[in-house]
Structure formats: C-alpha cells, structure tokens
Amino acid sequence: MARGGKRRRDGETGHGRDRVRDRGRGRDRETVVAQVGGGTASLVPDPDRASAWSLLLDEAPQSHVDLAEPAHLGFEYQRRLGHVVDLLAPPGRPVQVLHLGGGALTLARYVAATRPRSTQQVIEVDEALTRLVREHLPLERGWRIRMRGGDAREGLGRLPEEWADLVIADVFSGARTPAHLTSVEFLREVRRVLRPGGWYAANIADGAQLRHLRAQIATAGAVFAERCVLADPAVLRGRRFGNSVLLAAEGELPIAELTRRTAGDSHPGRVAAGRELGAFTAGAAPVTDATATASPVPPRGTFG
C-alpha cells in the first residue's frame, strides 16, 4: 500500500467490470473497475506513462506497474524494495523470492526482468484480485512466477526450509496489515524458510507515534540479528502517515550502500540502523501471537 491521490472517474459503462474512459495526453485507455475480495479494485492508466497502470483498492493506491518497463518502480516504498533486491544479488543472477501479498505483482515483475531465470512464488489471499491483474496486466511468458491463493501465513508454513533468498511481506487487508502477520511466531516461520544469508523485507504503514513500526522493529530484533529501516524522513519523525521498509537478516546488511541509494531517490529517504535504530525503538516490546493487533487505520484524507 502507498500514499496517493483519488482516482478520477469520468463516466462508467457496462456491468460487473466497469470501464472509465481516460483521454489524458491523447491516449485512449480505460480504467477497469471490479469487485474483488478486498473491496473495489481499480486499474487506472497512468497519464504520464503510455504502458503504466496503478492498482487501487477502495481508493487506496496499492501498486504501480509499467508493462513495457517492468523494472520501473513508481512508488517510493517499491523503489526501496528494489534497492533491497539489487543489493541481495547482482543483476542477472537468479534468486528465489517469496512474495507474501501479490497486488499487481510489481516486485515479482521487477525481479523477473532484472534477474532472469529467478524462481518466485506469490501468495495472495484475494484470488479475484489476482485474476483481474493477470487478465489486464499479464505477465511475460517465460517468467518463473507461481501464484498461490490463500492466507500468507498458511502458505508460508507449507514451504520447505531454506527455500527463499528473500521474503517480501506486503500484505494489506482494508489498508491494514493483518495481526497474525506481525508476530514473533510469524517471523520465526519466515526465518525457517530463508536460506543462509537470506533477507526479510516488509512494507509497514504507520504514522504519528509510530507505535506499530517500533513494535515491528523490536519483533524483528527478537528473531534476526540485523535490522534497518528505509523511509521518508517525515515518516520516521511521525509527521505524516506513510510507508517504511523494514529489512532484517541473520548476517550483515549493506547499510552504507542502502543509505546511498535511498538518499539518491527522486524522493530522498533515510536509512536508520545500529544505535540510531536502537534508540528509535527503545521501550518497544516484541509482538507475539497473543498480543498482536493489525496495523493502524490510515487517517482520514491519507489518500487524497
């Protein structure tokens, strides 16, 4: 999930899946609107990129995809996850990636485009959303991306030990991460599935006092030896609700290079690690299955 504006609707026709005409910049593409498990899904053409689309769920921006340039990452948090992929393995080297949460499959497309022959699994509970995305934003032939329907934690539990080089968690239901995907017990399952040297990355949405983010950092610290957070400085200061990327691993993380790349984004971000991250998290307790709650509800007006 990412911050963004409301979609514009100029008119609707049809039944079930409505189509809304978009004539911006001489293009004639149609917004696709459909009811899926998570609410109303909209695939909205990007007026600035001829082959790009945004996925919205109940007006909340979820993903951005450029079919002609799958290595293009349009949202800030997606670019930061792209940095994680790029530093995990050099371009061209195949990796095995587990995606918890599918959306428009933006990161799976990125991995497939930049690291051919990679093997990926995507677990998405909303199978109607998956069908919509695959119909209107099709994957390229030859990409080794396997889709699985069902709950992310249940699907994680069915994977063998040391299967993945990278696990990416980007799961939102009603703009909130479900409670059972925020606990120590959940992260122990993630660690079981990771290969030696593997990384865990999570998209976390929070604001104001940042209690949820701090608790997630503490939870990762109870399972993994190393952690860092990539985010907009305003989000880390609690000045606005937004997305942060939590990265965790058993081994050393490339903090200096992550910092350089994040600072060089079109919307520069920061990386908090080490003592700074410890001070930021001070007082936060790890979350267990018994104490877990869903991530906070986005404030009114977050999405325009």
N, C-alpha and C positions, 0 to 999 in steps of 0.2 A: 504494500500500500504506500502511496506517496501523496504529498500535498499537491493541490492543483485547483483549477477553476471548474465551474459547472460546464456541462456540455450545452451547446446551443441547439435548439430544436426549431426548425423552420417549417415543419409540416410532416404529417405521417400518413402512410397508406398501408394497405394490406392487413393481414391477420396473423396473430402469433408473433412473428418476427416483423416488426415494423421497420420501414426504411425511410430515412430522413435525408432529403437531398442537400448536398453541400457543394456550392458553386464557387467557393473561395479560390481566388487566383486562377480562374479559368478551368479548374478541374471539375469533373462531374462524378464524384464518388458519393456513396450513400452510407449514412450511419445505419448500422444494424442494431436493433433493439430487441431483446428477447428475455423471457422469464427463465431464470435458472434456479438452482437450489439456493443460492445465496441472495436472491432478490432479482432486481432488474439489471441486466448486463447490457452495456452499450459499447459497440465497436465504432469509434469515432475517427474519421480520416483527419490526419494532420495537415492543415493548410500549408505548412511550410516545407513538407517533405512528400514528394509525389507517391511514395510507396509505403508511407508510415501510418500507423494507427495507434490510438490509445484505447485501452480497455478500462471502462468504468463500471463499478458495481454500486447501484443505488447512489449515483452521482460522485462516489469517491474514486479518484484515479487509482488504478491498480498496476497497470503495466503499459509500456510503450514499445512498439515493435516496428522496425523498418524491414519489410520483406526483401528489398533489394540489397540492403546493407545490414545483415543480422549482427554485425559487430558494433553497430551504432547503439549506444545506450543513452536514452533520452532523459531518464530520471536521475537525480543526484545519487540516491542510495544505490541504484543499479550500477552507476559508474564506479562506485566504491566497491561493490561486489565484483565488478570487472577487474579492478586492481588486485583484489584477492586472487582471482583466477590466474591473472597474469604473473603473479609472484609465486604462486604454488608450483607452476610448471612453465617452462619457456614455450613460446608459440610453436605449434606443430607437434608438440609432444602429447600423445593421447593420455587422458586421465579418466578415472571412473568417478562420477559425480552422482550423488543422490540429492534430488530436489524435493523438499517437503513443502508442498504448495506449488501449484502449476501456474495459475494466472494465464497470461498469454505466452508463456514459455520463453520469455525474453532471455533469461540467463542460460537456459538449455540451448537456445539458438546460438548465443554468443560462444559457448564452449564448443559446439559443433563446428562453427565457422572458423574459429581461431585454432582449434586443436582437432583436426580431422581424425577419424577412427576412434574418438573418445566414446566410451560406453556410459550411458546415462539412464537413470530411472527417475521418473517423476510420479509422486504420489499426490493425487488431488481428490478430495472428497466430493467435489461438485462435478459429477460426471456430465451433467447437462452443459456446464460451462466449458468443459474440455471438448465436447462435441462441437459447440459453437466456434471455439477458437480454431480447431482443426479444420472445420469446414471453410471458414472465411480467411484464416491466416495459416495456410497449410505449411507443413514442414517440408524441407527439401528431401528428395529421395537420397538414400544412402546415409542419412544421419541416423546414428545408433541411439535413438531416444525411445525408451519404452515407457508407455503410460500405464499407470495402475490406478484404479479407483479405490476409494476407501479412506479411512482415518489415517492421518500421518503417523501417529504413534504405533498403531497396529501394524501398518505396513513396514515401519522401521523394525519392529520386533521380528518380522519374518525374514529379514535379510541375514545372510551369514556373517560371521565375524570377519573383520578386516576386509570388507568388500570395497569401501569407498576411500578415495584420496581426499574428497571434500564432501561435506554435508552442508547444504544451504537450506535454512529454515526461513520461509517467507509465507507464513500461514495466517490468514485473517478471516474471521467469520463475523459479519456485521461490523467491519472495521476494527475488530479486536482479536488479538491472539488468544486462542482457547487456553484455559488454565492448565490442562494436562500436558501442554507443550512448553511449560515454563519451569519445570521442577528438576531437582537433582536426579530423581529417578529417570526422568526422560533423558537427561544429558548423559547418564551412565549408559543408556542404550545407544546413544549417538557415539560415545567413545568406543563401545564394543564393535560397532560397525566400521569405524575408521581404521585404516591401515596405519602402521607405524609411520610417523611423520605427517599424518593426515591432519586436516583442519576442519573446524566447525565455524560456520558463519551464519548469523541470524539478523534479520531485519526487525528492529524493535522500534515501536512508535510510542512516544511519551512526551510529556510537557510539564510545565510548572515546576513542581518539587522534584520531578524525575524519580519518584519512589520506585516505579516499576523498572526503569533502566538500572538504577543502582542495585536493586534486588537481583536482576538478571546477571549483572556483573559478578555479584557475590556468589550466585548459584554456579556460574561457570567456574569460579575460583575454587569451588568445593570439588570439582571434577577434573579440571585441567590445570596444568602448571603455569601456562602463559595465557594472557588475555590482553586485548586492546580494544578501543572503541574509535570508530571513524564517524564523524558527524559535523554538521554545520556548527560553528561556534555559538550561534544564537540558541540552538537546540541544547547544546551542552550547558549553557548558562540558564536554561529554563525560561528563556524569553519568548519562545514560541513552541507549539506542538509540532513535532516532526519526526523524521526517521533517523535512527542511528544504526550502524552496523557493528555488531559485537563479533569479534574474531577470537577464537580460542584454540589452543593446541597443547600437546604434551611437550613438544620441543620448542626451540627458539623461533620467534616470529620476526620477519624483516621490518622492524619498526621504522628505521630510518628511511627505507625506500617507500614504505607505505605513506609516511609523512610527506615525503617529497611529491609523490603522485597525487595525494589528496589535496595538498596545497595548490597544485597546478591545475585543478579542475576549473571549468568555466565558472562554477560557483564554489570557491575555495572552501575546503573543510579542514578540520583538525584531527589529529590522532592523539588520544590520551592513553598512556601506558605507564607501567612501572609505578614509581612513587606517586606521581600525579593521579593515576587511576586509583591507587590505594586510598589516597586522601579523599578523592571524589566519592568513593564507595563506603567510606568509614561509617560504621554503625549499621549498615545494611546486613540483614541475615539471609542466608541461602533459603530458597523456596523449596518445600517438599510437596509431595502429592497431597498431604494433609492440610497444608496452608496455602496452596496455590490458588490464585484468582486470575481471571482474564485480564489482559492489558486494558488500560483506561479507555473510556469512551472519548473520541476526539471532541474537542469543544465545538460548540455551535459556530458555524462560519469558517471552520478549518478549510473546507473545500470550496470556498468562494460564495 
